[in-house]
Amino acid sequence: MNDHPDFLRFLGNVCKPDSRSKSFVRLTENGPRPITIEDQYRSVVRLILHDGVPEGIRIQFETTKNLYLYSWFVYRFYPVAQHHAYTCLELALRERFEAEMLLAGEQKREHGPGLRRLLTYAIAKGFLKNENFEVWRHRTRVNAKMRTMYEEIEEMSRLGLDQMELDESKVEIKDVDRNHDYLTILLETIPYLRNHYAHGSKSLHNQVLGTLQVVVEIINQIFPKKELENEVSDI
């Protein structure tokens, strides 16, 4: 029998980490250390769909999270997890918008509107907003910091100084820093990557956690959160 990690495991090796999982490290204050299964778990357990998302969709996404977690043992589960995340996203978008898209005149198709049409609709109707994505917020903060640094350099030159200290706590985000569109990037990349996997792919990498994060952010935006039940008033 073949004990190569890409083939069916020996029964005695089922719960052993994939040899490739032990090739990565995490930087800490005390230097690099090997990544552990605990790190793998902590990275994915924080990705939560709120209670307003239908249970069936939440269960499908829990499957995505389990695929990511178990990629520690089977490295080739990483692209499977990414593909399943896109499948879960399309399911959520279709359940949320298909009926109203048909009422609005969308042509009925055997398998419903495609992922690109669903995303386009969600964006056009304002359900998805740039500021609700961590990637957009991070880019905005970086833009503000870089702009402030350039302004400080110009001020140094004007005053004839050799150095100035940038106090990052005083960096102010302005409209110019917010002037970038993440939604357009998502609209172009998500359908492309979903199709990349759906039509057959030999891709193998472990950089899929960002996809899971974005899928959570999209699904949590398109479904309204459940309102907390009002406490019973005293009579």
GUKOLMI-562214 format. One line per field, with one value per residue: residue number from 1; x, y, z of N, C-alpha, C, O in turn. Coordinates in steps of 0.02 Angstrom, whole numbers. Atoms other than C-alpha are relative to their C-alpha. Layout:
! GUKOLMI-562214
seq <- c(NUM | ...) .
n.east <- c(X | ...) .
n.north <- c(Y | ...) .
n.up <- c(Z | ...) .
ca.east <- c(X | ...) .
ca.north <- c(Y | ...) .
ca.up <- c(Z | ...) .
c.east <- c(X | ...) .
c.north <- c(Y | ...) .
c.up <- c(Z | ...) .
o.east <- c(X | ...) .
o.north <- c(Y | ...) .
o.up <- c(Z | ...) .
This chain:
! GUKOLMI-562214
seq <- c(1 | 2 | 3 | 4 | 5 | 6 | 7 | 8 | 9 | 10 | 11 | 12 | 13 | 14 | 15 | 16 | 17 | 18 | 19 | 20 | 21 | 22 | 23 | 24 | 25 | 26 | 27 | 28 | 29 | 30 | 31 | 32 | 33 | 34 | 35 | 36 | 37 | 38 | 39 | 40 | 41 | 42 | 43 | 44 | 45 | 46 | 47 | 48 | 49 | 50 | 51 | 52 | 53 | 54 | 55 | 56 | 57 | 58 | 59 | 60 | 61 | 62 | 63 | 64 | 65 | 66 | 67 | 68 | 69 | 70 | 71 | 72 | 73 | 74 | 75 | 76 | 77 | 78 | 79 | 80 | 81 | 82 | 83 | 84 | 85 | 86 | 87 | 88 | 89 | 90 | 91 | 92 | 93 | 94 | 95 | 96 | 97 | 98 | 99 | 100 | 101 | 102 | 103 | 104 | 105 | 106 | 107 | 108 | 109 | 110 | 111 | 112 | 113 | 114 | 115 | 116 | 117 | 118 | 119 | 120 | 121 | 122 | 123 | 124 | 125 | 126 | 127 | 128 | 129 | 130 | 131 | 132 | 133 | 134 | 135 | 136 | 137 | 138 | 139 | 140 | 141 | 142 | 143 | 144 | 145 | 146 | 147 | 148 | 149 | 150 | 151 | 152 | 153 | 154 | 155 | 156 | 157 | 158 | 159 | 160 | 161 | 162 | 163 | 164 | 165 | 166 | 167 | 168 | 169 | 170 | 171 | 172 | 173 | 174 | 175 | 176 | 177 | 178 | 179 | 180 | 181 | 182 | 183 | 184 | 185 | 186 | 187 | 188 | 189 | 190 | 191 | 192 | 193 | 194 | 195 | 196 | 197 | 198 | 199 | 200 | 201 | 202 | 203 | 204 | 205 | 206 | 207 | 208 | 209 | 210 | 211 | 212 | 213 | 214 | 215 | 216 | 217 | 218 | 219 | 220 | 221 | 222 | 223 | 224 | 225 | 226 | 227 | 228 | 229 | 230 | 231 | 232 | 233 | 234 | 235) .
n.east <- c(42 | -38 | 12 | -8 | 56 | 53 | 40 | 37 | -45 | 3 | 46 | -37 | -23 | 58 | 1 | -65 | 0 | -33 | -69 | -7 | 27 | -53 | -52 | 14 | -13 | 34 | -47 | 20 | -49 | -59 | -25 | 47 | 16 | 42 | 72 | 30 | 71 | 36 | 0 | 47 | 67 | 15 | 6 | 64 | 57 | 25 | 41 | 68 | 59 | 47 | 60 | 48 | -14 | 37 | -39 | -29 | -60 | -50 | -26 | -45 | -63 | -37 | -36 | -59 | -48 | -29 | -47 | -62 | -32 | -28 | -55 | -60 | -14 | -1 | -16 | 40 | 66 | 2 | 40 | 69 | 32 | 12 | 54 | 62 | 19 | 33 | 64 | 42 | 17 | 50 | 62 | 28 | 23 | 59 | 56 | 19 | 19 | 27 | 72 | 13 | -28 | 49 | 55 | -25 | -7 | -56 | 21 | -4 | -45 | 10 | -36 | 3 | -51 | -68 | -34 | -15 | 63 | 22 | -44 | 15 | 63 | -11 | -37 | 42 | 53 | -29 | -7 | -71 | -33 | -72 | -22 | 15 | -50 | -62 | -52 | 9 | -17 | -73 | -29 | 14 | -47 | -67 | 0 | -5 | -68 | -47 | 12 | -27 | -73 | -21 | 11 | -53 | -62 | 4 | -8 | -71 | -36 | 17 | -31 | -71 | -17 | -28 | 44 | 61 | 29 | 71 | 42 | 53 | 64 | 30 | 17 | 72 | 26 | 38 | 37 | -46 | -24 | 55 | 17 | -19 | 60 | -13 | 56 | -15 | -50 | 37 | 44 | -41 | -41 | 37 | 26 | -56 | -31 | 48 | 0 | -65 | 7 | 58 | -14 | -57 | -61 | -53 | -28 | -12 | -31 | 37 | 20 | 72 | 36 | 28 | 62 | 51 | 16 | 41 | 65 | 37 | 19 | 53 | 62 | 25 | 29 | 60 | 56 | 8 | -8 | 60 | 5 | 9 | 69 | 9 | 16 | 69 | 6 | 39 | 70) .
n.north <- c(-60 | -62 | -44 | -70 | -38 | -15 | 61 | 23 | 13 | 61 | -9 | -23 | -69 | -42 | -60 | -33 | -59 | 4 | -21 | -69 | -45 | -14 | -39 | -71 | -27 | -62 | -46 | -23 | -43 | 41 | 28 | 44 | 66 | 39 | -6 | 59 | 10 | -51 | -60 | 14 | -4 | -69 | -42 | 11 | 1 | -69 | -17 | 17 | -29 | -19 | 41 | -17 | 42 | 63 | 53 | 43 | -32 | 2 | 68 | 9 | -35 | 38 | 50 | -34 | -9 | 65 | 16 | -39 | 28 | 66 | -7 | 13 | 71 | 14 | -65 | -13 | -25 | -73 | -23 | 24 | -48 | -62 | 12 | 7 | -67 | -34 | 33 | -24 | -69 | -1 | 24 | -54 | -53 | 23 | 4 | -68 | -48 | 27 | -14 | -71 | -13 | 23 | -49 | -62 | 11 | 44 | 58 | 61 | 50 | 66 | 2 | -65 | -48 | 20 | -34 | -69 | -38 | -7 | -50 | -65 | -23 | -18 | -62 | -54 | -16 | -30 | 47 | 6 | -65 | 5 | -10 | 59 | 51 | -14 | -16 | -70 | -42 | 2 | -40 | -70 | -20 | -5 | -60 | -59 | -2 | -18 | -71 | -41 | 3 | -44 | -69 | -15 | -9 | -65 | -50 | 1 | -36 | -71 | -29 | 12 | 47 | 64 | 55 | -14 | 63 | 8 | 27 | 35 | -9 | -62 | 6 | -11 | 27 | -50 | 28 | 22 | 67 | 47 | 0 | 61 | 42 | 72 | 38 | 17 | 54 | 61 | 19 | 29 | 57 | 56 | 46 | 31 | 52 | 54 | 38 | 33 | 63 | 39 | 32 | 45 | -37 | 34 | -49 | 23 | -50 | -4 | -69 | -2 | -28 | -64 | 14 | 15 | -63 | -41 | 33 | -17 | -71 | -9 | 31 | -37 | -64 | 5 | 22 | -42 | 33 | 7 | -49 | 30 | -6 | -50 | 25 | -11 | -58 | 9 | -23) .
n.up <- c(0 | 6 | -58 | 20 | -30 | 48 | 11 | -58 | -56 | -39 | -56 | -58 | 10 | 13 | -44 | -1 | 44 | 64 | -9 | 23 | -51 | -48 | 34 | -10 | -67 | -20 | -33 | -66 | -32 | -15 | 62 | 35 | -29 | 46 | -6 | -30 | 14 | -39 | 42 | 55 | -27 | -19 | 59 | 34 | -46 | -8 | 58 | -22 | 32 | -52 | -6 | 52 | 59 | -6 | -30 | 51 | 26 | -53 | -4 | 57 | -12 | -50 | 38 | 26 | -55 | -15 | 53 | -13 | -60 | 14 | 47 | -39 | 8 | 72 | 28 | 60 | -18 | 5 | 57 | -8 | -46 | 36 | 47 | -37 | -24 | 55 | 9 | -54 | 15 | 53 | -31 | -42 | 44 | 37 | -46 | -22 | 52 | 62 | 8 | 16 | 66 | 50 | 0 | 32 | 72 | 17 | 39 | -38 | 27 | -31 | -64 | -31 | 22 | -15 | -55 | 18 | 0 | -70 | -32 | 30 | -29 | -70 | -1 | 28 | -47 | -60 | -56 | -14 | -4 | -8 | -69 | -40 | 14 | -35 | 49 | 19 | -57 | -8 | 54 | -15 | -53 | 32 | 42 | -44 | -28 | 53 | 18 | -54 | 4 | 54 | -23 | -48 | 38 | 32 | -53 | -17 | 53 | -4 | -60 | 1 | -53 | 21 | -21 | -38 | -24 | 17 | -53 | 35 | -35 | 23 | 71 | 10 | 63 | 38 | 56 | 52 | -20 | 10 | 71 | 35 | 5 | -10 | 27 | 69 | -1 | -18 | 55 | 53 | -21 | -30 | 51 | 36 | -41 | -7 | 63 | 3 | -35 | 22 | 64 | -8 | -13 | -35 | -46 | -68 | -45 | -63 | -12 | 13 | -57 | 21 | 35 | -50 | -34 | 45 | 7 | -61 | 2 | 49 | -23 | -58 | 22 | 41 | -41 | -59 | -64 | -40 | -54 | -66 | -24 | -52 | -66 | -20 | -44 | -60 | 8) .
ca.east <- c(0 | 54 | 76 | 99 | -7 | -104 | -172 | -290 | -211 | -161 | -287 | -153 | -111 | -287 | -266 | -87 | -56 | -14 | 175 | 152 | 56 | 213 | 311 | 236 | 279 | 198 | 299 | 288 | 377 | 496 | 530 | 451 | 364 | 281 | 96 | -15 | -189 | -242 | -191 | -289 | -443 | -431 | -415 | -581 | -688 | -706 | -798 | -981 | -1140 | -1269 | -1435 | -1530 | -1447 | -1558 | -1502 | -1474 | -1348 | -1262 | -1245 | -1169 | -1042 | -999 | -954 | -837 | -756 | -734 | -652 | -530 | -496 | -467 | -349 | -223 | -233 | -267 | -182 | -283 | -440 | -389 | -451 | -604 | -641 | -623 | -735 | -865 | -861 | -906 | -1044 | -1113 | -1107 | -1205 | -1334 | -1356 | -1370 | -1495 | -1603 | -1600 | -1627 | -1690 | -1876 | -1868 | -1754 | -1884 | -2020 | -1910 | -1903 | -1750 | -1763 | -1800 | -1664 | -1663 | -1536 | -1581 | -1477 | -1290 | -1166 | -1113 | -1294 | -1333 | -1182 | -1220 | -1397 | -1341 | -1218 | -1339 | -1473 | -1352 | -1347 | -1158 | -1053 | -865 | -851 | -919 | -767 | -609 | -499 | -573 | -554 | -373 | -333 | -414 | -307 | -150 | -199 | -220 | -51 | 41 | -41 | 6 | 186 | 200 | 127 | 255 | 397 | 337 | 327 | 504 | 565 | 474 | 547 | 719 | 716 | 812 | 682 | 508 | 417 | 249 | 122 | 11 | -122 | -153 | -174 | -344 | -441 | -510 | -624 | -476 | -419 | -589 | -588 | -563 | -691 | -674 | -846 | -789 | -641 | -757 | -876 | -734 | -638 | -769 | -861 | -694 | -620 | -781 | -781 | -596 | -638 | -807 | -736 | -593 | -429 | -262 | -231 | -156 | -121 | -173 | -213 | -402 | -444 | -470 | -602 | -696 | -687 | -759 | -898 | -948 | -948 | -1057 | -1184 | -1198 | -1237 | -1373 | -1478 | -1551 | -1503 | -1637 | -1699 | -1685 | -1853 | -1916 | -1918 | -2091 | -2142 | -2206 | -2396) .
ca.north <- c(0 | 180 | 291 | 451 | 590 | 618 | 440 | 349 | 340 | 184 | 157 | 187 | 358 | 427 | 551 | 602 | 776 | 789 | 806 | 973 | 1046 | 1039 | 1145 | 1312 | 1422 | 1565 | 1718 | 1759 | 1876 | 1733 | 1696 | 1573 | 1415 | 1273 | 1295 | 1175 | 1101 | 1223 | 1367 | 1288 | 1276 | 1453 | 1527 | 1454 | 1444 | 1634 | 1633 | 1640 | 1665 | 1758 | 1682 | 1775 | 1665 | 1513 | 1359 | 1256 | 1382 | 1392 | 1203 | 1205 | 1334 | 1230 | 1094 | 1218 | 1255 | 1070 | 1045 | 1185 | 1113 | 937 | 1004 | 990 | 802 | 800 | 946 | 925 | 971 | 1156 | 1182 | 1076 | 1194 | 1345 | 1271 | 1224 | 1402 | 1470 | 1340 | 1393 | 1575 | 1540 | 1442 | 1588 | 1718 | 1613 | 1581 | 1766 | 1846 | 1725 | 1751 | 1940 | 1938 | 1836 | 1958 | 2100 | 2019 | 1908 | 1771 | 1604 | 1475 | 1290 | 1312 | 1490 | 1648 | 1620 | 1677 | 1833 | 1889 | 1858 | 1958 | 2097 | 2108 | 2110 | 2250 | 2352 | 2343 | 2403 | 2244 | 2237 | 2386 | 2412 | 2467 | 2301 | 2205 | 2194 | 2195 | 2363 | 2435 | 2377 | 2453 | 2616 | 2622 | 2589 | 2725 | 2850 | 2803 | 2815 | 2982 | 3051 | 2992 | 3082 | 3239 | 3227 | 3209 | 3362 | 3457 | 3402 | 3467 | 3632 | 3658 | 3597 | 3457 | 3293 | 3189 | 3191 | 3059 | 2995 | 2970 | 2835 | 2865 | 3035 | 2969 | 3029 | 2934 | 3051 | 3029 | 3013 | 2860 | 2779 | 2805 | 2624 | 2493 | 2317 | 2264 | 2271 | 2160 | 2034 | 2035 | 1993 | 1867 | 1763 | 1695 | 1665 | 1566 | 1469 | 1418 | 1376 | 1242 | 1190 | 1145 | 1043 | 1105 | 1039 | 1192 | 1157 | 1291 | 1328 | 1514 | 1494 | 1569 | 1739 | 1664 | 1595 | 1766 | 1855 | 1726 | 1753 | 1942 | 1930 | 1809 | 1906 | 2064 | 1995 | 1918 | 2030 | 1990 | 1925 | 2059 | 2018 | 1981 | 2123 | 2091 | 2072 | 2236 | 2243 | 2258) .
ca.up <- c(0 | -33 | 121 | 19 | 100 | -62 | -60 | 56 | 228 | 319 | 458 | 588 | 512 | 500 | 644 | 607 | 534 | 351 | 337 | 247 | 394 | 500 | 375 | 432 | 580 | 674 | 726 | 911 | 1031 | 1069 | 886 | 764 | 824 | 730 | 693 | 789 | 770 | 907 | 793 | 652 | 762 | 832 | 659 | 601 | 758 | 759 | 591 | 643 | 544 | 648 | 701 | 565 | 434 | 397 | 490 | 333 | 270 | 438 | 440 | 265 | 321 | 474 | 349 | 265 | 433 | 469 | 300 | 342 | 515 | 449 | 316 | 456 | 430 | 243 | 157 | -1 | 95 | 81 | -97 | -56 | 89 | -24 | -157 | -27 | 42 | -130 | -146 | 23 | -30 | -189 | -90 | 31 | -107 | -204 | -51 | -5 | -176 | -308 | -275 | -277 | -431 | -525 | -470 | -534 | -707 | -696 | -827 | -744 | -767 | -726 | -587 | -541 | -568 | -571 | -439 | -534 | -559 | -376 | -317 | -440 | -373 | -191 | -228 | -334 | -200 | -66 | 39 | 25 | 76 | 65 | 246 | 308 | 245 | 351 | 196 | 144 | 319 | 329 | 159 | 214 | 372 | 268 | 145 | 288 | 363 | 197 | 153 | 325 | 304 | 137 | 214 | 355 | 229 | 136 | 301 | 346 | 179 | 201 | 376 | 329 | 458 | 451 | 542 | 616 | 719 | 656 | 794 | 720 | 852 | 772 | 595 | 535 | 403 | 269 | 120 | 2 | 101 | 79 | -109 | -162 | -212 | -142 | -205 | -386 | -345 | -261 | -409 | -527 | -422 | -331 | -485 | -573 | -428 | -401 | -585 | -572 | -445 | -514 | -685 | -615 | -543 | -484 | -374 | -204 | -73 | 105 | 85 | 95 | 266 | 185 | 72 | 222 | 306 | 154 | 134 | 316 | 292 | 137 | 209 | 372 | 273 | 161 | 300 | 436 | 613 | 728 | 846 | 1030 | 1106 | 1209 | 1394 | 1467 | 1543 | 1720 | 1723) .
c.east <- c(43 | -17 | 14 | -60 | -56 | -44 | -37 | 47 | -3 | -46 | 36 | 23 | -57 | 2 | 68 | -2 | 34 | 71 | 11 | -25 | 54 | 56 | -8 | 12 | -41 | 51 | -30 | 53 | 65 | 30 | -50 | -10 | -43 | -74 | -29 | -73 | -42 | -3 | -51 | -72 | -18 | -11 | -69 | -60 | -31 | -47 | -71 | -52 | -53 | -65 | -54 | 11 | -37 | 45 | 34 | 64 | 55 | 31 | 49 | 67 | 40 | 38 | 64 | 54 | 32 | 50 | 66 | 37 | 35 | 53 | 67 | 24 | 5 | 9 | -43 | -73 | -4 | -39 | -72 | -38 | -16 | -57 | -67 | -24 | -37 | -69 | -50 | -22 | -54 | -68 | -34 | -28 | -64 | -61 | -25 | -32 | -37 | -73 | -12 | 32 | -48 | -59 | 20 | 13 | 59 | -25 | 10 | 44 | -9 | 32 | 2 | 54 | 69 | 32 | 15 | -63 | -23 | 42 | -14 | -64 | 10 | 38 | -43 | -54 | 26 | 6 | 73 | 33 | 75 | 21 | -15 | 48 | 66 | 56 | -4 | 21 | 76 | 34 | -10 | 48 | 71 | 4 | 9 | 71 | 50 | -8 | 30 | 76 | 26 | -8 | 54 | 67 | 1 | 9 | 73 | 41 | -12 | 35 | 75 | 23 | 28 | -45 | -60 | -28 | -75 | -36 | -60 | -68 | -37 | -15 | -75 | -21 | -45 | -33 | 46 | 27 | -52 | -16 | 29 | -58 | 18 | -55 | 12 | 49 | -35 | -42 | 39 | 34 | -40 | -29 | 56 | 30 | -48 | 0 | 66 | -2 | -55 | 14 | 61 | 65 | 50 | 33 | 8 | 38 | -43 | -25 | -74 | -39 | -32 | -65 | -57 | -22 | -47 | -70 | -43 | -25 | -57 | -66 | -30 | -31 | -67 | -60 | -5 | 9 | -67 | 0 | -10 | -72 | -4 | -16 | -72 | -4 | -41 | -70 | -17) .
c.north <- c(63 | 46 | 73 | 39 | 17 | -60 | -18 | -20 | -73 | 13 | 28 | 72 | 50 | 66 | 34 | 60 | -15 | 27 | 72 | 50 | 21 | 43 | 75 | 20 | 62 | 43 | 23 | 46 | -37 | -33 | -47 | -66 | -37 | 14 | -66 | -7 | 50 | 66 | -7 | 9 | 73 | 46 | -6 | 3 | 69 | 21 | -23 | 34 | 14 | -40 | 18 | -38 | -66 | -57 | -45 | 28 | 0 | -69 | -13 | 35 | -34 | -58 | 29 | 8 | -66 | -22 | 37 | -29 | -66 | 1 | -8 | -72 | -20 | 66 | 17 | 18 | 77 | 25 | -24 | 47 | 65 | -7 | -5 | 67 | 38 | -31 | 23 | 71 | 4 | -23 | 56 | 56 | -19 | -3 | 70 | 41 | -29 | 19 | 72 | 19 | -22 | 48 | 64 | -9 | -41 | -62 | -64 | -50 | -65 | -3 | 67 | 47 | -22 | 43 | 73 | 43 | 12 | 52 | 69 | 30 | 23 | 66 | 58 | 22 | 25 | -47 | -8 | 68 | -10 | 0 | -60 | -58 | 21 | 17 | 73 | 46 | 2 | 43 | 75 | 26 | 8 | 62 | 63 | 7 | 22 | 73 | 45 | 1 | 46 | 73 | 21 | 12 | 68 | 56 | 4 | 41 | 75 | 34 | -11 | -47 | -65 | -58 | 27 | -67 | -1 | -32 | -33 | 7 | 62 | -2 | 4 | -25 | 52 | -33 | -27 | -70 | -53 | -10 | -61 | -49 | -74 | -42 | -21 | -57 | -66 | -26 | -33 | -65 | -60 | -47 | -35 | -58 | -58 | -45 | -39 | -68 | -44 | -39 | -45 | 39 | -44 | 46 | -30 | 54 | 4 | 71 | 9 | 31 | 67 | -8 | -13 | 63 | 42 | -30 | 14 | 72 | 13 | -27 | 37 | 66 | -9 | -25 | 46 | -40 | -6 | 52 | -37 | 10 | 50 | -32 | 16 | 57 | -18 | 28 | 46) .
c.up <- c(0 | 59 | -17 | 25 | -48 | -16 | 64 | 56 | 23 | 60 | 61 | -5 | -9 | 38 | 6 | -47 | -66 | 8 | -21 | 52 | 49 | -29 | 13 | 72 | 11 | 37 | 66 | 28 | 15 | -63 | -32 | 38 | -49 | 12 | 25 | -21 | 39 | -38 | -56 | 24 | 17 | -59 | -33 | 46 | 7 | -57 | 13 | -44 | 53 | -5 | -52 | -65 | 8 | 22 | -52 | -29 | 52 | 6 | -58 | 13 | 56 | -33 | -31 | 53 | 20 | -53 | 10 | 60 | -16 | -55 | 35 | -9 | -73 | -37 | -61 | 15 | -6 | -60 | 2 | 46 | -36 | -49 | 37 | 27 | -54 | -13 | 53 | -12 | -53 | 26 | 40 | -43 | -37 | 46 | 19 | -57 | -60 | -11 | -20 | -67 | -55 | -4 | -35 | -74 | -21 | -37 | 41 | -35 | 40 | 69 | 35 | -26 | 23 | 55 | -16 | 2 | 71 | 37 | -27 | 30 | 72 | 6 | -23 | 48 | 68 | 60 | 20 | -3 | 13 | 73 | 45 | -12 | 34 | -48 | -21 | 57 | 11 | -54 | 13 | 54 | -29 | -43 | 42 | 27 | -53 | -20 | 53 | -1 | -55 | 19 | 50 | -36 | -34 | 51 | 23 | -50 | 5 | 58 | 1 | 55 | -28 | 19 | 38 | 22 | -15 | 58 | -33 | 33 | -24 | -75 | -9 | -69 | -33 | -60 | -55 | 15 | -12 | -73 | -36 | 7 | 3 | -32 | -72 | -5 | 16 | -58 | -56 | 21 | 24 | -53 | -39 | 39 | 11 | -62 | -8 | 34 | -29 | -64 | 2 | 6 | 37 | 52 | 70 | 39 | 62 | 16 | -16 | 58 | -18 | -37 | 49 | 36 | -43 | -8 | 62 | -2 | -49 | 26 | 59 | -19 | -34 | 40 | 61 | 64 | 36 | 55 | 66 | 23 | 56 | 66 | 18 | 49 | 63 | -11 | 57) .
o.east <- c(100 | -76 | 23 | -116 | -111 | -92 | -27 | 95 | -54 | -49 | 8 | 45 | -45 | -15 | 78 | -32 | 81 | 81 | 56 | -4 | 50 | 107 | 35 | 5 | -67 | 86 | -87 | 105 | 118 | 71 | -105 | 34 | -78 | -96 | -5 | -101 | -96 | -54 | -88 | -113 | -73 | -49 | -91 | -116 | -90 | -79 | -86 | -47 | -66 | -78 | -101 | -33 | -32 | 103 | 91 | 110 | 113 | 92 | 101 | 120 | 102 | 93 | 117 | 113 | 92 | 102 | 120 | 98 | 93 | 84 | 118 | 83 | 44 | -40 | -59 | -112 | -59 | -84 | -117 | -96 | -70 | -100 | -117 | -84 | -87 | -117 | -108 | -80 | -102 | -120 | -94 | -82 | -110 | -116 | -85 | -78 | -66 | -93 | -51 | 8 | -55 | -85 | -22 | 34 | 71 | -75 | 64 | 37 | -32 | 2 | 42 | 96 | 77 | 3 | 4 | -61 | -47 | 15 | -16 | -67 | -15 | 23 | -45 | -71 | -13 | 17 | 88 | 22 | 94 | 62 | 9 | 37 | 88 | 98 | 47 | 54 | 104 | 79 | 34 | 74 | 106 | 55 | 48 | 98 | 93 | 42 | 62 | 107 | 75 | 34 | 76 | 105 | 52 | 40 | 98 | 85 | 34 | 56 | 109 | 80 | 14 | -43 | -58 | -18 | -111 | -20 | -107 | -120 | -97 | -36 | -112 | 9 | -92 | -20 | 30 | 42 | -35 | -60 | 73 | -94 | 44 | -42 | -5 | 43 | -22 | -45 | 13 | 39 | -23 | -18 | 50 | 41 | -27 | 1 | 67 | 25 | -47 | -14 | 85 | 81 | 31 | 85 | -34 | 96 | -100 | -49 | -92 | -99 | -86 | -111 | -112 | -81 | -96 | -119 | -103 | -82 | -101 | -117 | -91 | -73 | -111 | -117 | 45 | -11 | -111 | 51 | -46 | -101 | 37 | -55 | -98 | 28 | -86 | -78 | -73) .
o.north <- c(61 | 61 | 114 | 14 | 34 | -55 | 11 | -57 | -107 | 70 | 68 | 101 | 108 | 119 | 74 | 56 | -54 | 77 | 105 | 108 | 75 | 55 | 114 | -20 | 92 | 19 | 45 | 57 | -6 | -79 | -56 | -91 | -6 | 22 | -119 | 38 | 68 | 101 | 40 | 39 | 96 | 93 | 41 | 17 | 75 | 73 | -83 | 94 | -29 | -73 | -21 | -39 | -97 | -62 | -65 | -9 | -11 | -75 | -44 | 9 | -32 | -76 | -2 | -5 | -68 | -52 | 9 | -38 | -76 | -49 | -20 | -87 | -64 | 103 | 76 | 28 | 104 | 65 | 9 | 63 | 94 | 37 | 24 | 79 | 71 | 5 | 36 | 89 | 42 | 4 | 66 | 81 | 21 | 18 | 80 | 80 | 8 | 39 | 86 | 65 | 12 | 62 | 99 | 38 | -49 | -92 | -75 | -63 | -64 | -29 | 78 | 26 | -52 | 94 | 117 | 99 | 67 | 94 | 118 | 89 | 76 | 106 | 111 | 81 | 39 | -24 | -21 | 106 | -54 | -40 | -62 | -114 | 77 | 60 | 106 | 97 | 54 | 82 | 115 | 82 | 55 | 96 | 108 | 62 | 64 | 108 | 95 | 53 | 82 | 115 | 78 | 57 | 102 | 107 | 58 | 80 | 114 | 92 | 15 | -42 | -84 | -110 | 80 | -117 | 47 | -88 | 1 | 0 | 69 | 48 | -35 | -7 | 78 | -91 | -77 | -108 | -112 | -50 | -54 | -50 | -102 | -99 | -76 | -100 | -117 | -86 | -77 | -112 | -117 | -107 | -94 | -111 | -116 | -106 | -94 | -117 | -105 | -93 | -68 | 81 | -87 | 30 | -68 | 67 | -19 | 83 | 44 | 42 | 83 | 33 | 12 | 72 | 69 | 6 | 28 | 86 | 54 | 7 | 46 | 93 | 34 | -16 | 60 | -98 | 37 | 63 | -86 | 63 | 51 | -80 | 69 | 56 | -60 | 82 | 71) .
o.up <- c(24 | 70 | 28 | 23 | -27 | -54 | 117 | 44 | 15 | 84 | 98 | 45 | -25 | 11 | 52 | -100 | -70 | 43 | 6 | 53 | 79 | 3 | -8 | 119 | -36 | 81 | 69 | -3 | 18 | -58 | -5 | 71 | -89 | 69 | 6 | -52 | 18 | -37 | -71 | -11 | -1 | -55 | -66 | 24 | 26 | -53 | 7 | -56 | 96 | -55 | -63 | -108 | 60 | 3 | -43 | -44 | 36 | 18 | -48 | -6 | 55 | -11 | -31 | 40 | 35 | -37 | 2 | 57 | 3 | -70 | 4 | -9 | -91 | -46 | -73 | -31 | -8 | -52 | -23 | 33 | -26 | -54 | 14 | 32 | -41 | -28 | 38 | 1 | -46 | 8 | 35 | -30 | -44 | 27 | 29 | -44 | -99 | -65 | -66 | -100 | -106 | -58 | -64 | -108 | -80 | -17 | 70 | -95 | 97 | 117 | 80 | -65 | 76 | 76 | 26 | 27 | 88 | 73 | 10 | 44 | 91 | 51 | 9 | 50 | 113 | 116 | 78 | -50 | 51 | 94 | 102 | 13 | 26 | -33 | -26 | 45 | 26 | -39 | -1 | 48 | -11 | -43 | 25 | 31 | -39 | -31 | 37 | 11 | -45 | 3 | 50 | -17 | -34 | 37 | 36 | -32 | -4 | 53 | 46 | 78 | -85 | -14 | 68 | -13 | 0 | 78 | -53 | -1 | -13 | -103 | 22 | -120 | -2 | -76 | -87 | -31 | -22 | -90 | -79 | 57 | -45 | -52 | -92 | -48 | -16 | -70 | -91 | -18 | 9 | -49 | -56 | 12 | 12 | -57 | -34 | 9 | -35 | -75 | -50 | -36 | 77 | 80 | 93 | 25 | 63 | 71 | -63 | 51 | 6 | -30 | 41 | 50 | -18 | -9 | 55 | 15 | -36 | 25 | 63 | 17 | -29 | 18 | 94 | 69 | 27 | 89 | 70 | 14 | 101 | 69 | 0 | 101 | 61 | -40 | 61) .
